[in-house]
Amino acid sequence: MNPIITDKLDDLRALCEKHHVRMLYLVGSATREDFDPERSDLDFLVEFQPLPVGQRAGHFFALQADLEQLFGLPIDLGEPEGIRNRIVRERIEESKVPIYAAA
């Protein structure tokens, strides 16, 4: 896994707990050896724990903002149910790297 992620795993765990994340995956170019943080963003896929109605969107956008602040890079954050394109979904499934799993 890329050092940009491994160096901040403790901070990532804290953010996931704060925002009621069930699973967080790294996807996209940051999962590959040729990742260049000078030229790319970070892509994450998130699954939330069950939340009261109306809180999910707030946690989604707050998590995205917190990740951008933590890494100092643009963050693309998505949820599995939001990926409608079968080909994109298959590519993500093949390459996703688990970063956090709630206990």
C-alpha positions as a Markdown table, in Angstrom:
| # | Residue | x | y | z |
|---|---|---|---|---|
| 1 | Met | 0.0 | 0.0 | 0.0 |
| 2 | Asn | 1.2 | 3.5 | -0.8 |
| 3 | Pro | 3.0 | 5.3 | 2.0 |
| 4 | Ile | 0.7 | 8.3 | 1.6 |
| 5 | Ile | -2.0 | 6.0 | 3.1 |
| 6 | Thr | 0.1 | 3.9 | 5.5 |
| 7 | Asp | 1.6 | 7.0 | 7.2 |
| 8 | Lys | -1.9 | 8.2 | 8.1 |
| 9 | Leu | -3.7 | 5.0 | 9.1 |
| 10 | Asp | -4.2 | 6.0 | 12.7 |
| 11 | Asp | -5.8 | 9.3 | 11.5 |
| 12 | Leu | -7.9 | 7.5 | 9.0 |
| 13 | Arg | -9.2 | 5.1 | 11.6 |
| 14 | Ala | -10.2 | 8.1 | 13.8 |
| 15 | Leu | -12.0 | 9.7 | 10.9 |
| 16 | Cys | -13.9 | 6.5 | 10.1 |
| 17 | Glu | -15.0 | 6.1 | 13.7 |
| 18 | Lys | -16.1 | 9.8 | 13.8 |
| 19 | His | -18.2 | 9.4 | 10.7 |
| 20 | His | -19.7 | 6.0 | 11.5 |
| 21 | Val | -17.9 | 4.2 | 8.6 |
| 22 | Arg | -18.4 | 0.4 | 8.3 |
| 23 | Met | -15.9 | -0.1 | 5.5 |
| 24 | Leu | -13.5 | 2.2 | 3.7 |
| 25 | Tyr | -11.6 | 1.1 | 0.6 |
| 26 | Leu | -8.9 | 2.7 | -1.5 |
| 27 | Val | -9.6 | 2.5 | -5.2 |
| 28 | Gly | -8.2 | 3.9 | -8.4 |
| 29 | Ser | -4.7 | 5.0 | -9.2 |
| 30 | Ala | -3.5 | 5.1 | -5.6 |
| 31 | Thr | -3.7 | 1.3 | -5.5 |
| 32 | Arg | -1.1 | 1.0 | -8.2 |
| 33 | Glu | 2.7 | 1.2 | -7.9 |
| 34 | Asp | 2.8 | 4.2 | -10.4 |
| 35 | Phe | 0.6 | 6.5 | -8.2 |
| 36 | Asp | 1.9 | 10.1 | -8.3 |
| 37 | Pro | 0.3 | 12.3 | -5.6 |
| 38 | Glu | 1.6 | 15.4 | -7.5 |
| 39 | Arg | -0.7 | 14.5 | -10.5 |
| 40 | Ser | -3.6 | 12.6 | -9.0 |
| 41 | Asp | -6.4 | 12.6 | -6.5 |
| 42 | Leu | -7.3 | 9.9 | -4.0 |
| 43 | Asp | -10.3 | 7.7 | -4.6 |
| 44 | Phe | -12.2 | 6.0 | -1.8 |
| 45 | Leu | -15.3 | 3.8 | -1.6 |
| 46 | Val | -17.2 | 4.0 | 1.7 |
| 47 | Glu | -19.9 | 1.9 | 3.3 |
| 48 | Phe | -21.6 | 3.5 | 6.4 |
| 49 | Gln | -23.0 | 1.9 | 9.5 |
| 50 | Pro | -26.7 | 2.2 | 9.8 |
| 51 | Leu | -27.5 | 5.9 | 10.5 |
| 52 | Pro | -30.7 | 7.7 | 11.4 |
| 53 | Val | -32.6 | 9.2 | 8.5 |
| 54 | Gly | -31.0 | 12.5 | 7.4 |
| 55 | Gln | -27.5 | 11.9 | 8.9 |
| 56 | Arg | -25.9 | 9.9 | 6.1 |
| 57 | Ala | -25.4 | 12.8 | 3.7 |
| 58 | Gly | -23.9 | 15.0 | 6.4 |
| 59 | His | -21.4 | 12.3 | 7.3 |
| 60 | Phe | -20.6 | 11.6 | 3.7 |
| 61 | Phe | -19.6 | 15.2 | 2.9 |
| 62 | Ala | -17.9 | 15.8 | 6.2 |
| 63 | Leu | -15.8 | 12.6 | 5.7 |
| 64 | Gln | -14.8 | 13.8 | 2.2 |
| 65 | Ala | -13.8 | 17.2 | 3.6 |
| 66 | Asp | -11.8 | 15.6 | 6.5 |
| 67 | Leu | -10.0 | 13.3 | 4.0 |
| 68 | Glu | -9.1 | 16.3 | 1.8 |
| 69 | Gln | -7.7 | 18.1 | 4.9 |
| 70 | Leu | -5.8 | 15.0 | 6.1 |
| 71 | Phe | -4.1 | 14.2 | 2.8 |
| 72 | Gly | -3.9 | 17.7 | 1.2 |
| 73 | Leu | -5.3 | 16.2 | -2.0 |
| 74 | Pro | -8.6 | 16.2 | -3.9 |
| 75 | Ile | -10.7 | 13.3 | -2.8 |
| 76 | Asp | -13.2 | 11.4 | -4.8 |
| 77 | Leu | -15.6 | 9.6 | -2.4 |
| 78 | Gly | -18.2 | 7.2 | -3.6 |
| 79 | Glu | -20.7 | 4.6 | -2.2 |
| 80 | Pro | -21.1 | 1.1 | -3.8 |
| 81 | Glu | -24.8 | 1.7 | -4.5 |
| 82 | Gly | -24.0 | 4.8 | -6.4 |
| 83 | Ile | -21.9 | 2.9 | -9.0 |
| 84 | Arg | -24.4 | 2.0 | -11.7 |
| 85 | Asn | -22.0 | 1.2 | -14.6 |
| 86 | Arg | -21.3 | -2.5 | -14.5 |
| 87 | Ile | -17.8 | -2.2 | -16.1 |
| 88 | Val | -16.8 | 0.6 | -13.6 |
| 89 | Arg | -18.2 | -1.5 | -10.7 |
| 90 | Glu | -16.2 | -4.6 | -11.9 |
| 91 | Arg | -13.0 | -2.6 | -12.1 |
| 92 | Ile | -13.4 | -1.2 | -8.7 |
| 93 | Glu | -14.2 | -4.6 | -7.2 |
| 94 | Glu | -11.0 | -6.0 | -8.8 |
| 95 | Ser | -8.7 | -3.3 | -7.5 |
| 96 | Lys | -10.2 | -2.1 | -4.2 |
| 97 | Val | -8.0 | -2.3 | -1.1 |
| 98 | Pro | -9.6 | -2.4 | 2.3 |
| 99 | Ile | -8.3 | 0.5 | 4.5 |
| 100 | Tyr | -10.7 | 0.3 | 7.5 |
| 101 | Ala | -13.3 | -2.1 | 8.8 |
| 102 | Ala | -15.4 | -1.3 | 11.9 |
| 103 | Ala | -15.0 | -3.7 | 14.8 |
